Amino acid sequence: MAVKHLEKQVHQEEKVYDITSIIQILEAFNSQVQEGAALPSGNGIVHFCEHIVRELGQVQTPRDSVLIKTFKEDVAKVFQYLTEICESNSDIQEDIVTGCLKVLYSLIISPREPYEAVSVVLQFFDNSHIPRAVNWLLNNYEHSSDVALTRGFKVLCKWLQIIDFSTNLHIWIIEILNGLREKEKYDLLIDLSLEVIEPLFKRLVLPIYLPKVAPVVQRILTSIRHTPVVFHKIIGGVPGVLNILRQEKFLLWHQRIIQDLVDTFAALILTFPGYDSLYRDTELALAAFSTSPNFRMILDVPAWHAEITRNGINARVGLVNLGNTCYMNSVLQALVMTKQFSREILLFSNFLALLLHSSRPELTPRAVLHATRPPGFLPGYQQDSSEFLGHLLETLHEQEGQMRPKPLDEDVTMSEAAACLPPKSNNSLIQKTFGGKIAITYECINCGEKSTNTDTFRDISLSFPDEKTEMTQNYSVQDLLDYYCSSEKLDGANQYFCERCKRLCDGVRSIDITQAPQNLILTLKHFKYDQKYHVRAKLMHKVFHDESVALKVFTEDGYQQPATVKYILYAAVVHSGFSMDSGHYYTYAADQSCWYKFNDSFVNKCSVEDLHNLAPPNTPYILFYRMENPPEGAAACIAPEDTLPRLEELPGHLKEFIIKDNVSYCDEVKLEAQKRKSSMNVPRVPKNQRDSDDEPPPNNCGGNAISSYNGYII
């Protein structure tokens, strides 16, 4: 009864969340124990401790610096009382600790984020027992989904940047990373690292945070050695951090930590060569320090990526991020999974053949980047994937025309690939695969005059209705497609010039699809232009990614009823971030009924539900649909089978190329295994001996670079 009475008191204080009230309840409990009151054991004690932890999670930390010290002492006092309850109930001590941990975990994965004082519960576990507790959370606890783990991990990292209530919080974070590595959740590890690395890195310049934050930052950086994307996310701030860490107050107390950071930065620059301009300021800052004799040994920790074989690691071939090139990688993977595109273009591309049939876990697409990079896309900067896609398709369209055979009466020699192209026409392979036609009609309200313009398109940009700007508004892709095709009134500042009236008039604009594309590309315009600040503000609308959409297709003469053409979703490029001018791109794509997530070098199997469950700031940006039932007469435009080309279907020269490269990769793996230990002691390479951005990767990257470049993409 006494415990139930105290639980009732806790609930009565539920809306106050006062640390003093919690202490008073614990003191009352302790007094009853001292007086020898009859207190029930077992579940009653466990539930009482769980209630205390739950209430502690709702107590806000004061922001007044004078009050913080007293508050930390009070939190420590609460933990001390809980510890005494555990020690005096040794027979149920494990149940109490497990119950408190479950409550803490439920709090950090809930939408309502708890306050940081509750992290003191983590001190129930000494450092040697933390791996076991993490293993239980990741493998046996019922609420261990990727979504829950992501939310909880981000909360723990946020707490690490605030007030230190738990002396071993950084150990918990590192062990969670280790546990995810052991479960081979490499894709989740990359996502989490990209989320937390920047705010943690910024805390390195504060002495109070350095000892706890530095080990986490170092573990993330040293464990991701197959792609520079995480390292490059913080590289711009490294010189400033190093210059601050040179101060005597840091070197005096944290010399070992600073030395490890210096060794880590120096080793990663050698691991990801070819970015001289990006590394220049960091190398100048590093010159003020001395690296350890075997500083590259700092990377001798288990990597978050297997280096031996793709089997069990990547479900398909990934693409190395060459410095903010996720905009290119995500689009290329979506195009490769476009079956008609792969079958039409594969004949001309070693690169596509490798993406489909290589044994390598990843390819390094340097030559592809040089051939496809649009004018104005500066190396190392974040770019727009939709803009890249438009440039890529237009360039392929133009280059196909240049490669087509000239008339036979001219004395020319054609390559095997060019000879296979059909005679020159306006209907290129790109246009056949993605092209459609629209008719835009303007009608003057004043005189009734109508004028119609026809045009071709390869993608459709879908805007959100202006009258529904609330961020909570939900849409489906079909909603946005119907809105695009609906009539728009042109009035006010949006009037159009009527040729008959010879002046600006109110009117109506309507868009009709007159030829349906074989593959429909839809770009969701998740942004609006901010006139005041001259930037694109991202819209956080929730969009349901319909697995099928319908398109009404009209005849150009307009006399027949529109036909309905259905499309099936097979790929989606997703933008992750709070601004359309920064963030990260990755792709979901399907081969038959099997879905994959392409995240630069990482490719794993997933389900279409993973795509449906996305929530802002992860928003669909480019959606790819294939025609479900092509209209009569269109069969010649598509492959006879709706599958990606198999290895045995490839032309002889491509099949031989793939087989030889796969054999070379096996040989490289064996050689790399022999050299791995000795390579860690290789002395630092002088700056002028490193590869430039225009050279292929070093030998220790294997033969995965697509390095031939003659100006043509195909």
SULWORA-V646732 format. One record per helix or strand of 3 or more residues. SS is the DSSP state (H for helix, E for strand). FROM is the first residue (numbers start at 1). TO is the last residue. Records with the same first field share a line. If there is no record, write none. Layout:
SS = FROM-TO + FROM-TO
This chain:
H = 2-12 + 19-34 + 43-56 + 65-88 + 90-108 + 116-124 + 127-139 + 146-160 + 169-182 + 186-205 + 207-223 + 229-245 + 248-271 + 276-286 + 295-299 + 326-336 + 339-348 + 350-357 + 366-372 + 385-403 + 416-419 + 429-434 + 477-485 + 492-494 + 608-612 + 635-637 + 647-649 + 652-679 + 687-689 + 699-701
E = 362-364 + 436-444 + 450-457 + 460-462 + 474-476 + 488-490 + 496-498 + 503-505 + 507-515 + 519-524 + 527-530 + 535-538 + 542-544 + 548-553 + 563-576 + 584-591 + 594-599 + 602-606 + 618-627
